[in-house]
Amino acid sequence: MPLWPVYTGTNEPHDGITELPAPPPWRAFDGGPLLPAPDATADASAVSPDRTHRAETYQATRETVQLVNAALYLRRPLLVTGPPGTGKSSLVYAVARELRLGPVLRWNITSRSTLHDGLYQYDPLSRLYAARQEATRQDRAPGTDDRSGIEHHLRLGPLGTALLPYARPRALLIDEIDKSDLDLPNDLLNVLEEGQYEIPELVRASRLAPDGIAEVLADGTDERVPVAHGRVRCRAFPFVILTSNGEREFPPAFLRRCVTLHLRQPDDRHLAEIVRAHLGEPDTYARTLIERFLSRSGVGDLATDQLLNAIYLARSADLDAESLDRLAEQLMPYLGQSAQSDVF
């Protein structure tokens, strides 16, 4: 019997991903040669203390657990929407930690981001410089590495790395996709649908190589991975989370290829669980702040980390009640939807 759910939301690491059933026939991939899952510490930035803490303390709702598993079973990207501070980008770290998917690959989107940026970066100027250096060298022994080769000046991006033929899915965060140029969601369609892409520079170079294989750098590491004939195709479709703050709408063709999860502001019970996970059992004043946070969140946008900041300082600062209230109000200004001044 297949294991459901694979992702449980308990924050306890396990190997349940190995029991994931076969994908739907229209989402099966056969890329190779097969690559082992990377070590969890391969990318130092991905295991920084702040990201590790976010993964260990994430409090998933029942709906979140269900839709994460739907994305895993269907081999589809998960589009996560919701107001700021609801844990959209933290979710991928929690899933990657629980399912032991290795370091999270992260692609931060701006208005200038293109599909090419996510797939790979190639520096022709550094290659030209290296070629000139090689031409002037008189002491290079036969058979030694020629640093003017294309593969030495090309690095895969986060999306390009996620689509390598790993034995386990890689976890990829495409953060704030709604900030992108209008064309990027459509440009992503084919790559995410087919689970593959080409690197034209390596396709051309492979015609001159005996085996057509180039060793290139992957994102977040100094280790090289083989790319055959300039083509990359995944074996295990990556677990992809795309986050959006709702600043724009997406085309129907893009939406139908994603599983969509909308995160809402947490209720009092969920907020207490979040505070407990980050800062321990809420005391009387922390519960008072939770109540005030909830009453004010109905008027304007507030983020959960604002509440955590206020509770942390309330426990750490030696201030009287009036000063604490004033400090908490300053730490929790409305983030949007201009609100009327209220009594904190």
LOVOTOR-351533 format. One record per residue (C-alpha): residue in one letter; x negated, y negated, z. Coordinates in steps of 0.25 Angstrom, whole numbers, plus 5000, padded with zeros to 4 digits. Layout:
BEGIN
   resn      x      y      z
      A      X      Y      Z
...
***
This chain:
BEGIN
   resn      x      y      z
      M   5000   5000   5000
      P   4995   4986   4997
      L   4991   4977   5009
      W   5000   4965   5010
      P   4997   4955   5015
      V   4982   4956   5011
      Y   4980   4942   5017
      T   4986   4942   5031
      G   4983   4928   5036
      T   4978   4934   5049
      N   4964   4928   5047
      E   4958   4942   5050
      P   4948   4946   5038
      H   4951   4959   5032
      D   4949   4967   5018
      G   4963   4968   5014
      I   4960   4961   5001
      T   4954   4975   4997
      E   4969   4981   4998
      L   4975   4970   4989
      P   4983   4978   4978
      A   4979   4977   4963
      P   4984   4964   4957
      P   4996   4963   4948
      P   4992   4968   4934
      W   4992   4954   4928
      R   4982   4949   4939
      A   4971   4960   4938
      F   4957   4956   4935
      D   4945   4965   4931
      G   4933   4955   4932
      G   4919   4961   4934
      P   4908   4964   4938
      L   4914   4965   4952
      L   4908   4956   4962
      P   4908   4959   4977
      A   4915   4950   4986
      P   4906   4939   4991
      D   4901   4938   5005
      A   4910   4929   5014
      T   4897   4921   5018
      A   4893   4919   5003
      D   4898   4905   5002
      A   4893   4897   5015
      S   4903   4885   5012
      A   4915   4895   5011
      V   4912   4900   5025
      S   4910   4887   5032
      P   4915   4886   5046
      D   4927   4877   5042
      R   4932   4887   5031
      T   4930   4899   5040
      H   4938   4892   5051
      R   4949   4889   5041
      A   4949   4904   5037
      E   4950   4909   5051
      T   4961   4900   5056
      Y   4970   4899   5044
      Q   4985   4902   5048
      A   4992   4908   5036
      T   5007   4907   5036
      R   5015   4920   5032
      E   5018   4913   5018
      T   5003   4910   5016
      V   5000   4925   5019
      Q   5011   4930   5009
      L   5006   4921   4998
      V   4991   4923   4999
      N   4994   4938   4998
      A   5003   4935   4986
      A   4991   4928   4979
      L   4982   4939   4983
      Y   4991   4950   4977
      L   4994   4943   4965
      R   4980   4938   4962
      R   4986   4924   4961
      P   4980   4910   4966
      L   4987   4905   4978
      L   4992   4890   4977
      V   4993   4884   4991
      T   5000   4871   4992
      G   5004   4862   5004
      P   5001   4850   5011
      P   4986   4847   5016
      G   4981   4854   5028
      T   4990   4866   5027
      G   4979   4876   5025
      K   4979   4878   5010
      S   4964   4878   5008
      S   4962   4886   5021
      L   4970   4898   5016
      V   4960   4903   5006
      Y   4949   4904   5017
      A   4959   4912   5026
      V   4962   4922   5015
      A   4948   4923   5011
      R   4943   4926   5025
      E   4954   4936   5028
      L   4953   4944   5015
      R   4937   4943   5015
      L   4937   4936   5001
      G   4924   4929   5004
      P   4920   4915   5003
      V   4931   4906   4998
      L   4928   4899   4984
      R   4933   4884   4984
      W   4936   4875   4973
      N   4940   4861   4977
      I   4949   4855   4966
      T   4948   4840   4962
      S   4954   4832   4951
      R   4941   4835   4943
      S   4941   4850   4945
      T   4941   4859   4933
      L   4942   4874   4930
      H   4928   4874   4926
      D   4924   4869   4940
      G   4931   4880   4947
      L   4925   4891   4937
      Y   4910   4887   4936
      Q   4900   4876   4935
      Y   4889   4876   4924
      D   4877   4866   4925
      P   4872   4865   4911
      L   4862   4854   4915
      S   4855   4862   4925
      R   4854   4873   4915
      L   4848   4864   4905
      Y   4838   4860   4915
      A   4835   4874   4919
      A   4833   4878   4904
      R   4822   4866   4903
      Q   4815   4871   4915
      E   4815   4886   4910
      A   4809   4881   4896
      T   4798   4874   4903
      R   4794   4886   4912
      Q   4782   4894   4908
      D   4781   4903   4920
      R   4795   4910   4920
      A   4793   4925   4919
      P   4801   4934   4909
      G   4814   4939   4915
      T   4815   4928   4926
      D   4828   4920   4927
      D   4830   4909   4917
      R   4837   4898   4925
      S   4842   4892   4913
      G   4853   4902   4911
      I   4868   4897   4912
      E   4871   4906   4924
      H   4861   4898   4933
      H   4868   4885   4930
      L   4882   4890   4932
      R   4890   4893   4945
      L   4904   4898   4946
      G   4915   4889   4953
      P   4924   4894   4964
      L   4935   4898   4954
      G   4925   4905   4945
      T   4919   4912   4957
      A   4932   4917   4962
      L   4935   4924   4949
      L   4922   4932   4949
      P   4925   4947   4949
      Y   4924   4949   4965
      A   4929   4962   4971
      R   4938   4953   4981
      P   4945   4941   4978
      R   4938   4928   4980
      A   4945   4917   4988
      L   4946   4903   4980
      L   4951   4890   4985
      I   4955   4880   4974
      D   4958   4868   4983
      E   4968   4857   4979
      I   4971   4861   4965
      D   4981   4850   4965
      K   4970   4840   4964
      S   4965   4846   4951
      D   4966   4840   4937
      L   4980   4844   4931
      D   4973   4854   4922
      L   4966   4863   4932
      P   4978   4871   4937
      N   4981   4875   4922
      D   4966   4878   4920
      L   4966   4887   4932
      L   4977   4895   4926
      N   4970   4904   4916
      V   4958   4907   4926
      L   4966   4911   4938
      E   4976   4919   4929
      E   4965   4927   4921
      G   4955   4927   4933
      Q   4943   4925   4924
      Y   4935   4914   4916
      E   4924   4912   4907
      I   4911   4904   4909
      P   4908   4899   4894
      E   4893   4896   4897
      L   4891   4910   4902
      V   4899   4917   4891
      R   4890   4910   4881
      A   4877   4914   4889
      S   4882   4928   4891
      R   4880   4931   4876
      L   4865   4929   4877
      A   4864   4938   4890
      P   4862   4953   4889
      D   4873   4957   4899
      G   4881   4944   4898
      I   4881   4942   4914
      A   4877   4929   4921
      E   4874   4928   4935
      V   4881   4915   4940
      L   4883   4908   4954
      A   4896   4909   4961
      D   4903   4898   4968
      G   4899   4897   4983
      T   4886   4906   4982
      D   4873   4907   4976
      E   4875   4921   4972
      R   4877   4925   4957
      V   4888   4933   4951
      P   4888   4939   4937
      V   4897   4934   4926
      A   4898   4943   4914
      H   4899   4936   4900
      G   4903   4923   4906
      R   4917   4928   4911
      V   4922   4929   4925
      R   4934   4938   4929
      C   4939   4941   4943
      R   4941   4955   4948
      A   4949   4951   4961
      F   4957   4938   4958
      P   4953   4928   4968
      F   4961   4923   4980
      V   4964   4908   4975
      I   4970   4897   4983
      L   4973   4884   4976
      T   4978   4873   4985
      S   4986   4861   4982
      N   4991   4849   4991
      G   5003   4847   4981
      E   4997   4835   4974
      R   5002   4841   4960
      E   5010   4851   4954
      F   5005   4863   4946
      P   5009   4869   4933
      P   5019   4881   4933
      A   5008   4890   4926
      F   4999   4887   4937
      L   5009   4889   4949
      R   5014   4903   4943
      R   5000   4908   4944
      C   4998   4905   4959
      V   5005   4910   4971
      T   5009   4897   4979
      L   5009   4894   4994
      H   5014   4882   5000
      L   5008   4879   5014
      R   5017   4870   5023
      Q   5014   4863   5035
      P   5013   4873   5047
      D   5024   4873   5057
      D   5021   4872   5072
      R   5019   4887   5074
      H   5009   4888   5062
      L   5002   4875   5067
      A   5000   4881   5081
      E   4994   4893   5074
      I   4984   4884   5066
      V   4980   4876   5078
      R   4978   4889   5086
      A   4969   4895   5075
      H   4960   4883   5074
      L   4960   4877   5088
      G   4966   4888   5097
      E   4979   4887   5105
      P   4986   4874   5104
      D   4987   4867   5117
      T   4999   4857   5121
      Y   4993   4845   5114
      A   4990   4853   5101
      R   5004   4858   5101
      T   5009   4844   5103
      L   5000   4840   5091
      I   5006   4851   5082
      E   5020   4846   5085
      R   5017   4832   5081
      F   5010   4837   5069
      L   5022   4844   5065
      S   5031   4833   5068
      R   5023   4823   5059
      S   5020   4833   5048
      G   5035   4831   5043
      V   5032   4816   5040
      G   5019   4817   5033
      D   5008   4827   5029
      L   4999   4832   5040
      A   4988   4843   5039
      T   4986   4854   5049
      D   4971   4850   5051
      Q   4975   4837   5056
      L   4983   4844   5067
      L   4970   4852   5070
      N   4961   4840   5071
      A   4971   4833   5081
      I   4972   4846   5090
      Y   4957   4848   5089
      L   4954   4834   5094
      A   4964   4834   5104
      R   4957   4846   5111
      S   4944   4840   5109
      A   4946   4825   5112
      D   4947   4820   5127
      L   4958   4810   5124
      D   4971   4807   5131
      A   4985   4811   5125
      E   4987   4797   5119
      S   4974   4797   5112
      L   4976   4812   5107
      D   4989   4808   5101
      R   4983   4796   5094
      L   4971   4804   5089
      A   4980   4815   5084
      E   4989   4805   5076
      Q   4976   4800   5069
      L   4972   4814   5066
      M   4985   4817   5059
      P   4989   4806   5049
      Y   4998   4810   5038
      L   4992   4815   5026
      G   5003   4811   5016
      Q   5017   4806   5015
      S   5015   4793   5022
      A   5023   4794   5035
      Q   5029   4784   5044
      S   5021   4781   5057
      D   5025   4791   5068
      V   5023   4793   5083
      F   5013   4804   5084
***
